[in-house]
Structures are given as structure tokens and as C-alpha cells.
């Protein structure tokens, strides 16, 4: 028999225990480095070669030209010279090219980020490696281990399937790991060679949009836990990285990751991703995506900020994935942002296109190196991807 518990209404409220959350453990972003392939093209120079690849002979190219003109892209880097794409006869050849170029760019991004952070490859405790434009087993991270000198006991986590959201989600999961391992150093590596997924003789609107919007690249982000050696707090509230190996002073570190939030939107899994067949990865991009962003992003983003006593107006720096002009307009509208709030994203889109998971890291690097925000100010890194889903990362400079 259950015995009722009697509570004295006169009891002091101060005697009731108050449940409080544990203090947040910050993750310091020590460095970010982007690596781009050498084959750089003005957008106008790609229209006709991509038309030759994707359209049947004699087809009207008016839509193709409109899509390239409206994509918001001025230049892009491709993994291979554009003329080499005609030689990619099947998925195996495209995937071989992804593996070869991906390892080269991944190594460049990783070693560049470590140099900026003043660290060696042997300092890495966890390597998260994300790519959705190719597959390999052993994965890219395992193949890079011997090339750059990773420790034999390094923890590795290869990630496939997150697509454009993987830059933000990867950073969020690195933060989760470092909260539990505050003395460690973790690296997020993203490698996306989107051009190698372009489907020949596929004149679908989604394939043509992808051919007008996406670029290739890799990026690496070095993150350190709150207890990492040399990762203390400086007088201005920012967090500094350790002393560089070889006597080179590392770049100023920051921002710190304060909190993250993931969100899956119901009944939207068909909107974005791949249809995988004999030809490899055939892109799925539904026209309904901007509407989903307008309908859903604002509510849960504001709720996330409110949990930390913040509003949209408190965010001084926005690091938003460049999903395309319609996506960026939807983000701006649903959040009521000033017209210039997403300027770093628009500039990245114009200079290198949408590089899937690489893009938010490229934007973050540009912000760190060009117009570093004032210490103590807030930032938000966000991206969306297959699922359909979004990932939010609250930053403080």
C-alpha cells in the first residue's frame, strides 16, 4: 500500500532543494584552415561545359544559364579540371578521384590547422572526419594517419550522411566529447568534392542546380577542452591556445563553444539527400526546403537562445551555411535579421560556392582572420542538411 506523503504548508520554501544544472564546460576553437583545389573557375566559364555534361545534344540551355546566373556564385574550385569530367565513366572512377584528391586536400587542411594552433599531429586525441561525396574503407581518417603522424591510439569517427549540416553537427559532437574529456584535443575534418557527384546526361532540375551551386574543398577545425595544456583563459575573457611547436606563436584562439542544439523536422526526410544508383550519388533537392526553413527554424532557434538568456538581437556574428540564395533569404526573413547579418556567408558563397559541410568552417575561418569580433560577444553557427535537420552551435568570442 502506498503511504501518502504529507507536506507542511507552513514549511519554508528555502528548505526545498533547487535543481541547478552543472556549469557549462567550454570548448575552445584553436584554429580553422581551409584547403581548396587549384582548379579555380569563374562561374560563367562553367556554364557551357556543365551543359555539355548534363544535357542531351541540342537541348535548350536557357534554364541552365538562369540557374548559374542566380546561384550567387562568382567563382568555384573543382577537384579536377572541368574537361576531365567527361572521362569519369562510372561511379568507381568518380570515387577513385574523390579518394585521391580528398586525401591530398584533407592532409593540407589538417596540417594547416595544426600549424595555426601550434600543435603536432601526435597531439590529436580524437579525429572526426565527415564527407558525403565519396566512400572508402578504410576511411579517409585512417588513411591519413600514417601520412601525417597520428598516434596509434587516436580515437577516430568517420561520418557519412549528414551532408551540409556536418560542419555544424561535427563541431557540436566534438564539443560533447571534450566536455567529457576536458584535457583532450579534437579535430573535425570535412572533405567534400561535390563536383564529382555531378550526373552526366541528367537534365533534372536538381542536378542542374547542383551543377550551378556546389564547389569543392576541405577544412579542418582544431578544438581543445577546458583542461588542455596551455589552453587557459586570458585577461580579456578569451581562451588562448598552447605554445607552438618549433617556437612559432600560434594564432589567437577562439571563439568558445557554449552550447549546441540538434533538430529533426518530421516528415521531411525526402527533401534533401542522395538517390544512390549505378551512377553513384544522384542529388535530391526539393523546392520545399526554403519553406521548411521559414516555417520551423525561427521558433526552435529562439527557444534555444532563450535558454541562455539571449535573443536573436544579442547575436553579433552569424556563421550560416550557404545553402543557396533562397535558403539564405528564408533564414534572414524567419529570424528578422538585418540585411548585412549574413554577409560573411554571401561572400563565401560568391567566392567558392556551396562546399557542403566545409562551408561553415570556411566562413568561420574568414571571420576569425578578417574581422575578429570583440571579446565577450555572442555568435551562432548554424547549418541544415539531410533529415531534414538543423544544427545550432552557440559561440562566445
C-alpha positions as CSV (number, residue, x, y, z in Angstrom):
1,X,0.0,0.0,0.0
2,X,1.3,3.4,-0.9
3,X,1.6,5.8,2.1
4,X,0.7,9.4,1.3
5,X,3.4,12.0,2.0
6,X,2.2,14.9,4.0
7,X,3.7,18.3,3.4
8,X,3.6,21.1,5.9
9,X,2.3,24.1,4.0
10,X,4.0,26.3,6.6
11,X,7.4,24.9,5.8
12,X,9.9,27.4,4.5
13,X,10.4,27.3,0.7
14,X,14.1,27.7,1.3
15,X,14.1,24.2,2.6
16,X,13.0,22.8,-0.7
17,X,16.1,21.8,-2.8
18,X,16.6,23.7,-6.0
19,X,17.7,21.7,-9.0
20,X,20.5,23.5,-10.9
21,X,22.3,22.5,-14.0
22,X,26.1,21.8,-13.9
23,X,28.2,24.7,-15.1
24,X,29.0,24.6,-18.8
25,X,32.4,23.4,-19.9
26,X,33.6,25.4,-22.8
27,X,35.4,24.1,-25.8
28,X,38.0,26.4,-27.4
29,X,38.3,26.6,-31.2
30,X,42.0,26.9,-31.5
31,X,42.3,27.0,-35.3
32,X,40.5,26.6,-38.6
33,X,42.1,26.0,-42.0
34,X,40.5,25.5,-45.5
35,X,42.2,23.8,-48.4
36,X,40.9,24.4,-51.9
37,X,41.8,22.5,-55.1
38,X,43.9,24.5,-57.6
39,X,41.3,24.3,-60.4
40,X,39.5,27.6,-60.0
41,X,36.9,28.8,-62.5
42,X,34.7,31.9,-62.9
43,X,31.1,30.8,-62.8
44,X,30.5,32.0,-66.4
45,X,33.2,29.6,-67.7
46,X,31.4,26.6,-66.2
47,X,28.0,27.0,-67.8
48,X,28.7,25.5,-71.2
49,X,31.0,22.7,-70.1
50,X,28.4,21.6,-67.4
51,X,25.7,21.8,-70.1
52,X,27.8,19.5,-72.3
53,X,28.0,17.0,-69.4
54,X,24.4,17.1,-68.2
55,X,22.2,18.0,-71.2
56,X,21.4,15.9,-74.3
57,X,22.8,17.3,-77.6
58,X,20.8,20.2,-78.9
59,X,18.8,20.8,-75.7
60,X,17.7,24.3,-74.7
61,X,20.1,25.7,-72.2
62,X,18.1,28.7,-71.0
63,X,17.3,27.1,-67.6
64,X,20.9,26.1,-67.1
65,X,22.1,29.6,-67.8
66,X,19.4,31.1,-65.4
67,X,20.4,28.8,-62.6
68,X,24.1,29.7,-63.0
69,X,23.3,33.4,-63.1
70,X,21.1,33.3,-60.0
71,X,23.2,30.9,-57.8
72,X,25.1,33.8,-56.1
73,X,28.4,32.2,-57.1
74,X,31.2,34.1,-58.9
75,X,34.0,31.5,-58.7
76,X,34.4,27.9,-57.7
77,X,37.2,25.4,-57.2
78,X,36.9,21.9,-58.7
79,X,38.7,18.7,-57.7
80,X,39.5,18.0,-61.3
81,X,39.8,20.2,-64.4
82,X,36.4,20.6,-65.9
83,X,37.4,18.9,-69.1
84,X,38.4,15.8,-67.1
85,X,34.9,15.1,-66.1
86,X,34.0,13.5,-69.4
87,X,36.4,10.7,-68.5
88,X,34.6,9.8,-65.4
89,X,32.5,7.0,-66.9
90,X,31.1,5.4,-63.8
91,X,30.8,5.7,-60.0
92,X,34.0,3.8,-59.4
93,X,36.1,6.3,-61.4
94,X,34.5,9.2,-59.6
95,X,35.0,7.7,-56.2
96,X,38.7,6.9,-57.0
97,X,39.1,10.6,-57.9
98,X,37.4,11.6,-54.6
99,X,39.8,9.3,-52.6
100,X,42.9,10.6,-54.3
101,X,42.1,14.4,-54.2
102,X,40.3,14.1,-50.9
103,X,43.4,12.7,-49.2
104,X,45.5,15.5,-50.6
105,X,43.2,18.2,-49.5
106,X,42.4,16.6,-46.2
107,X,46.1,16.4,-45.4
108,X,46.6,20.1,-46.4
109,X,43.6,21.2,-44.3
110,X,44.7,19.1,-41.3
111,X,48.4,20.1,-41.2
112,X,47.4,23.7,-41.9
113,X,45.1,23.8,-38.9
114,X,47.6,22.2,-36.6
115,X,50.3,24.6,-37.6
116,X,47.9,27.5,-36.9
117,X,47.1,26.0,-33.5
118,X,50.8,25.4,-32.7
119,X,50.3,21.7,-32.3
120,X,51.6,18.4,-33.8
121,X,49.6,15.6,-35.3
122,X,50.5,13.5,-32.2
123,X,48.6,16.0,-30.0
124,X,45.2,14.9,-31.5
125,X,43.2,12.6,-29.3
126,X,40.0,12.5,-31.4
127,X,39.6,12.9,-35.2
128,X,36.1,13.3,-36.6
129,X,36.1,13.0,-40.4
130,X,33.0,14.0,-42.4
131,X,32.3,13.5,-46.1
132,X,29.2,12.8,-48.1
133,X,30.7,12.9,-51.6
134,X,32.6,9.6,-51.6
135,X,33.1,6.4,-49.6
136,X,36.1,4.4,-48.6
137,X,37.0,1.6,-46.1
138,X,39.5,2.2,-44.6
139,X,38.1,5.7,-44.3
140,X,39.9,9.0,-45.0
141,X,41.0,9.5,-41.4
142,X,42.6,6.0,-41.2
143,X,44.4,6.6,-44.5
144,X,45.7,10.0,-43.3
145,X,47.1,8.5,-40.0
146,X,50.4,7.4,-41.4
147,X,50.7,10.3,-43.8
148,X,50.7,13.0,-41.1
149,X,51.8,11.0,-38.0
150,X,48.7,10.5,-35.9
151,X,49.1,8.4,-32.8
152,X,48.3,4.7,-33.0
153,X,45.8,5.1,-30.1
154,X,43.9,8.0,-31.7
155,X,40.1,7.8,-31.5
156,X,38.6,8.1,-35.0
157,X,35.0,8.8,-36.0
158,X,34.3,8.8,-39.8
159,X,30.9,10.3,-40.6
160,X,28.7,9.8,-43.7
161,X,25.2,11.0,-44.4
162,X,25.0,14.4,-42.6
163,X,25.8,16.3,-45.8
164,X,25.7,20.1,-45.5
165,X,24.9,20.0,-41.8
166,X,28.1,18.0,-40.9
167,X,30.3,21.1,-40.3
168,X,28.0,22.3,-37.6
169,X,27.0,18.8,-36.3
170,X,30.6,17.7,-36.3
171,X,31.6,20.7,-34.2
172,X,28.7,20.0,-31.8
173,X,29.8,16.4,-31.3
174,X,33.4,17.4,-30.8
175,X,32.2,19.8,-28.1
176,X,30.2,16.9,-26.5
177,X,33.3,14.8,-26.4
178,X,35.5,17.5,-25.0
179,X,33.1,18.1,-22.2
180,X,33.7,14.6,-21.1
181,X,37.4,14.7,-21.9
182,X,38.4,18.3,-21.0
183,X,42.2,17.6,-21.2
184,X,42.0,16.4,-24.8
185,X,42.4,17.9,-28.3
186,X,39.9,17.0,-31.0
187,X,39.9,17.8,-34.7
188,X,37.0,18.0,-37.1
189,X,38.0,17.3,-40.7
190,X,35.5,17.8,-43.5
191,X,36.2,16.8,-47.1
192,X,33.6,17.5,-49.9
193,X,34.3,17.1,-53.6
194,X,30.8,17.9,-54.8
195,X,31.6,18.2,-58.5
196,X,32.5,14.5,-58.6
197,X,28.8,13.7,-57.9
198,X,27.5,15.6,-60.9
199,X,25.5,13.1,-63.0
200,X,26.2,13.0,-66.7
201,X,23.3,13.1,-69.1
202,X,20.9,14.0,-66.2
203,X,18.9,17.1,-67.1
204,X,16.8,17.1,-63.9
205,X,16.4,20.4,-62.2
206,X,18.1,19.1,-59.0
207,X,21.2,18.0,-61.0
208,X,21.4,21.3,-62.8
209,X,21.0,23.3,-59.5
210,X,23.8,21.3,-58.0
211,X,26.0,21.9,-61.1
212,X,25.4,25.7,-60.6
213,X,25.8,25.9,-56.8
214,X,28.4,23.5,-55.4
215,X,32.1,23.8,-55.1
216,X,34.9,21.5,-53.7
217,X,37.2,21.8,-50.8
218,X,38.3,20.6,-47.3
219,X,38.6,22.2,-43.9
220,X,39.9,21.2,-40.5
221,X,39.0,22.7,-37.1
222,X,41.1,22.2,-34.0
223,X,39.2,22.3,-30.7
224,X,40.6,22.0,-27.2
225,X,39.0,21.1,-23.9
226,X,39.0,23.4,-21.0
227,X,41.8,21.5,-19.3
228,X,44.1,21.1,-22.3
229,X,47.7,22.1,-21.6
230,X,48.2,25.7,-22.4
231,X,44.5,26.3,-23.0
232,X,43.9,28.8,-20.3
233,X,41.8,32.0,-20.0
234,X,43.4,35.3,-21.0
235,X,42.7,38.6,-19.3
236,X,40.1,39.6,-21.8
237,X,37.9,36.5,-21.2
238,X,39.0,34.8,-24.4
239,X,40.8,31.4,-24.3
240,X,44.3,31.1,-25.5
241,X,45.9,28.1,-27.2
242,X,49.2,26.4,-26.3
243,X,52.7,27.4,-27.3
244,X,53.5,26.4,-30.8
245,X,56.0,23.6,-31.5
246,X,59.2,24.9,-33.0
247,X,58.8,28.3,-31.3
248,X,56.2,29.7,-33.6
249,X,53.5,31.6,-31.8
250,X,50.0,30.2,-32.6
251,X,47.1,32.3,-33.8
252,X,44.8,33.8,-31.1
253,X,42.2,31.2,-30.2
254,X,38.5,31.5,-30.1
255,X,35.6,31.5,-30.1
256,X,34.4,29.1,-27.4
257,X,31.6,26.7,-27.9
258,X,29.0,27.3,-25.2
259,X,26.1,25.0,-26.1
260,X,24.5,23.1,-29.1
261,X,21.1,22.0,-30.2
262,X,20.0,19.5,-32.8
263,X,16.6,19.4,-34.5
264,X,15.0,16.9,-36.9
265,X,11.9,18.1,-38.7
266,X,9.1,15.4,-39.1
267,X,8.1,14.1,-42.5
268,X,10.8,15.9,-44.4
269,X,13.4,13.1,-45.0
270,X,12.5,13.1,-48.7
271,X,13.5,16.7,-49.2
272,X,17.3,16.5,-49.4
273,X,20.0,13.9,-49.9
274,X,21.1,11.3,-52.4
275,X,19.3,8.7,-54.6
276,X,22.1,6.1,-54.9
277,X,22.3,4.0,-58.0
278,X,24.7,2.6,-60.6
279,X,25.9,6.1,-61.5
280,X,26.7,7.0,-57.9
281,X,25.1,9.8,-55.9
282,X,22.2,11.5,-57.6
283,X,21.3,14.6,-55.7
284,X,17.8,15.2,-54.2
285,X,17.0,18.9,-53.6
286,X,13.3,19.6,-53.2
287,X,11.9,23.1,-53.8
288,X,10.0,22.9,-50.5
289,X,13.2,23.3,-48.4
290,X,13.1,27.1,-48.1
291,X,9.5,26.8,-46.9
292,X,10.5,24.4,-44.2
293,X,13.2,26.8,-43.1
294,X,10.7,29.7,-42.9
295,X,8.1,27.6,-41.0
296,X,10.3,25.9,-38.4
297,X,13.8,27.4,-37.9
298,X,12.8,30.6,-36.1
299,X,10.8,29.0,-33.4
300,X,13.3,26.5,-32.1
301,X,16.3,28.8,-32.6
302,X,14.7,31.5,-30.5
303,X,13.8,28.9,-27.8
304,X,17.4,27.7,-27.8
305,X,18.7,31.2,-27.3
306,X,16.1,31.9,-24.6
307,X,17.5,29.0,-22.6
308,X,20.7,31.0,-22.3
309,X,19.0,34.4,-21.6
310,X,19.6,35.6,-25.2
311,X,17.6,36.8,-28.1
312,X,18.3,37.0,-31.9
313,X,19.4,40.6,-31.3
314,X,22.1,39.5,-28.9
315,X,23.9,37.5,-31.6
316,X,26.6,39.7,-33.2
317,X,28.2,37.1,-35.5
318,X,26.2,34.7,-37.7
319,X,28.0,31.7,-39.3
320,X,25.3,30.3,-41.5
321,X,25.7,27.5,-44.1
322,X,25.3,29.0,-47.7
323,X,22.6,26.6,-48.9
324,X,21.8,29.0,-51.7
325,X,20.1,32.4,-52.2
326,X,16.6,31.1,-51.4
327,X,17.8,29.4,-48.2
328,X,19.7,32.5,-47.0
329,X,16.7,34.7,-47.7
330,X,14.5,32.3,-45.8
331,X,16.9,32.4,-42.8
332,X,17.1,36.2,-42.9
333,X,13.3,36.5,-43.1
334,X,12.3,34.0,-40.4
335,X,14.8,35.4,-37.9
336,X,14.2,39.1,-38.8
337,X,17.9,39.6,-39.3
338,X,19.5,42.9,-40.6
339,X,20.3,42.9,-44.3
340,X,24.0,42.6,-43.6
341,X,23.9,39.9,-40.9
342,X,24.7,37.1,-43.3
343,X,27.3,39.0,-45.4
344,X,30.2,36.6,-44.5
345,X,28.0,33.7,-45.8
346,X,27.2,35.6,-49.0
347,X,30.9,36.3,-49.6
348,X,31.8,32.7,-49.1
349,X,29.1,31.6,-51.5
350,X,30.3,34.0,-54.1
351,X,34.0,33.1,-53.8
352,X,33.8,29.3,-53.5
353,X,30.2,28.2,-53.9
354,X,28.4,25.8,-51.5
355,X,31.0,23.3,-50.3
356,X,28.6,21.3,-48.2
357,X,30.0,20.5,-44.8
358,X,33.1,22.5,-45.5
359,X,31.4,25.9,-45.9
360,X,30.6,26.8,-42.3
361,X,34.3,26.2,-41.4
362,X,35.4,28.3,-44.3
363,X,33.2,31.1,-43.2
364,X,34.3,30.8,-39.6
365,X,38.0,30.9,-40.7
366,X,37.3,34.1,-42.7
367,X,35.6,35.7,-39.7
368,X,38.5,34.8,-37.4
369,X,41.1,36.1,-39.8
370,X,39.4,39.2,-41.3
371,X,37.1,40.9,-38.8
372,X,37.5,39.2,-35.5
373,X,34.6,40.0,-33.2
374,X,35.0,41.8,-29.9
375,X,35.8,39.5,-26.9
376,X,32.6,38.6,-24.9
377,X,30.3,39.0,-27.9
378,X,28.0,36.1,-29.0
379,X,27.9,34.2,-32.2
380,X,25.7,31.4,-33.7
381,X,26.9,28.8,-36.2
382,X,24.1,27.0,-37.9
383,X,23.6,24.6,-40.8
384,X,20.9,22.4,-42.3
385,X,21.1,19.1,-44.1
386,X,19.5,15.8,-45.0
387,X,17.0,14.6,-42.5
388,X,15.7,17.3,-42.9
389,X,17.5,18.8,-39.9
390,X,19.3,21.7,-38.5
391,X,22.2,22.1,-36.0
392,X,22.9,25.2,-33.8
393,X,26.2,26.0,-32.1
394,X,26.2,28.9,-29.7
395,X,29.6,30.6,-29.7
396,X,31.2,33.3,-27.5
397,X,34.2,35.3,-28.6
